[in-house]
Amino acid sequence: MKTKIPLKLLLLVVILGFTIQTFSKTKNSNIMQDTKKETIGLLVIMKAKPGKEQDVKNFLLSGLSLVNQEPQTVSWFAFQIDDSTFGIYDTFQLEEGRQAHLTGEVAKALLANAGDLLENFDPKTSIQVIDVLASNHKKGTQNKGLLVIMKAKEGKATDVENFLNVGQQLVGNEPNTLTWYAIKINANTYAIFDTFTEDSGRDEHLTGKVAAALMENAPIILEGFEASAIQKIDILASK
């Protein structure tokens, strides 16, 4: 993907909230041609009780076989943030699919085991419904990832969404960024979730154009954003 627009000018256009029209619409040939458009999803962050870390990990690994039986669950990722913090991120084409998942076997098992395995887990707040603003997919084995949660400054939500839409185009030119999602959690909270095969691909992304643009624009459009918000994660299982 080529462009003659200098990066600084491109970023200025994003901040001003204009739609970028100069990027090529031709997708890289190794991007998967999905027949289902991911429009909504779920993000679940959970903390294992002391001594239950391996049990939580095993529970998440066992969830993959159940999710594979859910035709309306387009993608599903189980991941680990640190020794005791885990998560699930999944996407759907329609609300019908999300509701089917929320009443399905994985959700039932999670709720049944939460009291024993998880610390302070509340389904009303721990299971977050999200909108998928943009996504980019390539083929490959997904082992590593990043989760970045960010809050827009007052009046800057549109600028953040424009930035994320431009980011979708930029990561299309990163061969080792396998999946990349821009997520809207609520009116002013957003996230990026992306995956890689190896640490090297993740490191390339962290020194690439999207990460550089994020750090440059964070003081302007994001509330209290620090580099520590960029969390490295391990992908335990994925659909």
C-alpha positions in Angstrom: 0.0 0.0 0.0 1.6 3.2 -1.1 0.8 6.9 -0.5 2.4 10.1 -1.3 1.0 11.9 1.8 3.7 12.5 4.4 2.9 10.9 7.8 2.8 14.2 9.7 0.3 15.6 7.2 -1.8 12.4 7.4 -1.9 12.6 11.2 -3.0 16.3 11.0 -5.8 15.3 8.8 -6.9 12.7 11.3 -6.9 15.1 14.2 -9.0 17.5 12.2 -11.5 14.8 11.8 -11.5 14.5 8.0 -12.0 11.3 6.2 -8.9 9.9 4.5 -9.5 9.1 0.9 -6.0 8.6 -0.4 -5.3 5.1 0.8 -5.4 2.3 -1.7 -8.6 0.1 -1.4 -6.8 -2.9 -2.7 -6.2 -5.5 0.1 -3.0 -7.4 0.4 -3.3 -10.8 -1.3 -2.7 -12.7 1.9 -5.6 -11.1 3.8 -8.4 -13.6 4.4 -11.6 -12.9 2.4 -14.1 -13.4 5.3 -17.7 -13.9 4.3 -18.9 -12.6 7.6 -18.5 -9.0 8.7 -17.6 -8.7 12.3 -19.6 -5.8 13.7 -20.0 -6.5 17.4 -18.3 -8.5 20.1 -17.5 -9.1 23.8 -14.4 -8.3 25.9 -14.0 -10.2 29.2 -11.2 -9.5 31.6 -10.9 -11.9 34.6 -8.4 -12.3 37.4 -7.7 -15.8 38.8 -7.9 -16.4 42.5 -4.5 -17.2 44.2 -3.5 -20.8 43.3 -6.2 -21.0 40.6 -4.2 -19.6 37.7 -3.6 -23.0 35.9 -7.2 -23.9 36.4 -8.4 -20.7 34.7 -5.9 -21.4 31.9 -7.2 -24.9 31.5 -10.8 -23.7 31.5 -10.0 -21.3 28.7 -8.2 -23.9 26.6 -11.2 -26.3 27.0 -13.6 -23.5 25.8 -12.2 -23.6 22.2 -14.0 -26.9 21.4 -17.3 -25.5 22.6 -16.9 -22.3 20.7 -16.0 -24.2 17.5 -19.6 -25.5 17.7 -21.0 -22.0 17.6 -21.4 -21.1 13.9 -22.4 -17.5 14.7 -19.2 -16.8 16.7 -17.0 -15.5 14.0 -13.8 -15.2 16.1 -12.8 -16.1 19.6 -9.6 -15.5 21.4 -8.6 -16.7 24.9 -5.5 -14.8 26.2 -3.3 -14.2 29.2 -2.1 -10.7 30.3 0.0 -11.6 33.3 0.4 -14.5 35.8 -3.1 -14.1 37.1 -5.0 -12.0 34.6 -6.8 -13.6 31.6 -9.3 -12.5 29.0 -11.7 -13.5 26.2 -12.3 -11.5 23.1 -14.8 -12.6 20.5 -16.8 -11.2 17.6 -20.1 -11.7 15.9 -21.8 -10.5 12.7 -25.3 -10.0 14.3 -26.7 -9.5 17.8 -28.4 -12.8 17.4 -25.0 -14.5 17.4 -23.8 -12.6 20.4 -26.9 -13.6 22.4 -26.5 -17.2 21.3 -23.0 -17.2 22.7 -24.0 -15.5 25.9 -26.5 -18.3 26.5 -24.2 -21.0 25.2 -22.1 -23.6 26.8 -18.9 -21.5 27.3 -20.8 -18.7 29.0 -22.7 -21.2 31.2 -19.4 -22.8 32.2 -17.8 -19.5 32.9 -20.6 -18.4 35.2 -20.8 -21.8 36.9 -17.0 -21.8 37.7 -16.5 -18.0 38.3 -17.1 -18.3 42.1 -14.4 -21.0 42.5 -11.8 -19.7 40.0 -12.1 -16.0 39.7 -11.6 -13.0 42.0 -14.4 -10.4 42.2 -16.0 -11.5 38.9 -19.3 -9.7 38.1 -21.0 -10.6 34.8 -22.7 -7.2 34.7 -19.3 -5.4 34.5 -16.7 -8.0 33.7 -18.5 -9.0 30.4 -18.3 -5.9 28.3 -20.3 -5.6 25.1 -18.4 -3.8 22.3 -18.7 -2.6 18.8 -16.1 -3.5 16.2 -15.1 -0.3 14.3 -12.5 -1.8 12.0 -10.6 -5.1 11.5 -7.8 -6.5 9.4 -7.0 -10.2 8.9 -4.1 -12.2 7.6 -3.4 -16.0 7.7 -1.0 -17.3 10.3 -0.7 -19.0 13.7 -1.6 -16.6 16.4 0.5 -16.9 19.6 1.3 -13.3 20.7 -0.8 -10.2 21.0 -1.5 -6.7 22.3 -4.4 -5.2 24.1 -4.5 -1.4 24.3 -7.4 0.3 26.2 -7.7 4.0 25.8 -10.1 6.8 26.8 -10.9 9.7 24.5 -10.6 13.2 25.8 -13.9 15.1 26.1 -15.0 16.0 22.6 -12.3 13.9 20.9 -14.2 10.6 20.4 -14.7 11.3 16.7 -11.0 12.0 16.3 -10.1 8.7 18.1 -12.4 6.8 15.7 -10.9 8.5 12.7 -7.4 7.6 14.0 -8.5 4.0 14.4 -9.9 3.8 10.9 -6.7 5.1 9.4 -4.8 2.6 11.6 -6.7 -0.2 9.8 -5.2 0.9 6.5 -1.6 1.2 8.0 -1.6 -2.3 9.5 -2.6 -3.8 6.2 1.0 -3.1 5.2 2.4 -5.0 8.1 2.8 -8.6 7.0 3.4 -10.0 10.5 0.3 -8.4 12.1 -2.1 -11.2 11.7 -5.3 -9.7 13.2 -6.0 -6.2 14.2 -9.3 -4.9 15.7 -10.4 -1.4 16.6 -13.0 -1.7 19.4 -15.5 0.7 20.9 -16.3 -0.2 24.5 -18.5 2.7 25.4 -19.1 6.4 24.4 -15.5 7.4 25.2 -13.5 4.2 25.8 -11.8 2.4 22.9 -9.3 -0.5 22.5 -7.0 -2.1 20.0 -6.6 -5.9 20.0 -4.1 -7.5 17.6 -2.2 -10.8 17.2 1.1 -12.1 15.9 2.9 -15.4 15.4 6.1 -14.4 17.2 7.6 -11.7 19.4 9.5 -10.4 16.4 6.2 -9.5 14.6 4.9 -7.9 17.7 8.1 -5.9 18.1 7.9 -4.8 14.4 4.4 -3.5 15.0 5.4 -1.7 18.2 8.0 0.2 16.2 5.7 0.7 13.2 3.6 3.6 11.9 0.5 2.8 13.9 2.3 2.7 17.3 4.3 5.8 16.4 1.1 7.7 15.4 -0.6 6.5 18.6 2.1 7.8 20.9 2.4 11.1 18.9 -1.3 11.8 19.0 -2.1 10.4 22.5 -1.6 13.8 24.3 -4.0 15.4 21.9 -6.9 13.0 21.7 -6.5 10.6 24.7 -7.1 11.0 28.4 -4.1 10.2 30.6 -2.6 7.7 28.1 0.7 6.2 29.0 2.9 3.5 27.3 2.0 1.1 30.1 -1.5 0.9 28.6 0.0 -1.1 25.7 -0.3 -4.6 27.3 1.5 -7.6 25.8 -0.6 -10.7 25.9 -0.2 -14.4 25.1 -2.9 -16.0 22.9 -3.9 -19.3 24.5 -6.4 -20.4 22.0 -8.3 -18.9 19.0 -11.0 -19.6 16.5 
